[in-house]
């Protein structure tokens, strides 16, 4: 398993956190995801043989949020 923390812009509430979590968990290979509107950080645990970092970032963008560079 691999872990990554991404800085994400636009997380303003618990609903945003839930939207990001659900978007990530819908992908095969993601075992856990936690978003924090207080820190703007999304922590993801995933199987890097099934899903790549770019796909994780795209799932967050598709959910309507911006991943900081």
C-alpha positions as CSV (number, residue, x, y, z in Angstrom):
1,X,0.0,0.0,0.0
2,X,1.1,3.5,-0.7
3,X,0.1,6.8,1.0
4,X,-0.1,10.3,-0.4
5,X,-1.2,13.6,1.0
6,X,-2.5,16.2,-1.5
7,X,-3.2,19.9,-0.9
8,X,-6.6,20.6,-2.3
9,X,-8.3,23.9,-2.7
10,X,-12.0,24.5,-2.2
11,X,-12.7,22.2,0.7
12,X,-14.9,24.4,2.8
13,X,-17.1,22.0,4.8
14,X,-18.0,18.5,5.9
15,X,-20.0,18.0,2.7
16,X,-16.9,18.8,0.6
17,X,-14.9,16.3,2.6
18,X,-17.6,13.6,2.0
19,X,-17.7,14.3,-1.7
20,X,-13.9,13.9,-2.1
21,X,-13.9,10.8,0.0
22,X,-16.7,9.2,-2.0
23,X,-15.1,10.2,-5.3
24,X,-11.8,8.6,-4.3
25,X,-13.3,5.4,-2.8
26,X,-15.2,4.8,-6.0
27,X,-11.9,3.9,-7.6
28,X,-10.5,0.3,-7.5
29,X,-7.3,0.4,-5.5
30,X,-8.3,3.1,-3.0
31,X,-8.6,1.6,0.5
32,X,-9.0,4.8,2.5
33,X,-9.3,8.6,2.0
34,X,-9.7,11.4,4.4
35,X,-10.2,15.1,3.5
36,X,-9.9,18.0,6.0
37,X,-11.5,21.3,5.4
38,X,-9.4,22.7,8.3
39,X,-6.1,21.9,6.7
40,X,-7.0,21.5,3.0
41,X,-5.2,18.2,2.9
42,X,-6.5,14.9,1.5
43,X,-4.8,11.8,2.8
44,X,-5.2,8.7,0.6
45,X,-4.2,5.1,1.1
46,X,-4.1,3.2,-2.2
47,X,-2.6,0.2,-4.0
48,X,-0.2,1.8,-6.5
49,X,-0.3,-1.4,-8.7
50,X,-4.0,-0.7,-9.3
51,X,-4.2,3.1,-9.5
52,X,-1.7,5.9,-10.1
53,X,-1.3,9.3,-8.5
54,X,-2.6,11.1,-11.6
55,X,-5.8,9.1,-11.5
56,X,-6.3,10.1,-7.8
57,X,-5.8,13.7,-8.6
58,X,-8.2,13.5,-11.6
59,X,-10.9,12.0,-9.3
60,X,-10.6,15.0,-7.0
61,X,-10.8,17.4,-10.0
62,X,-13.8,15.5,-11.4
63,X,-15.5,16.0,-8.0
64,X,-15.1,19.8,-8.5
65,X,-12.0,20.6,-6.5
66,X,-8.5,21.9,-7.4
67,X,-5.4,20.0,-6.5
68,X,-2.5,22.3,-5.7
69,X,0.7,21.9,-7.6
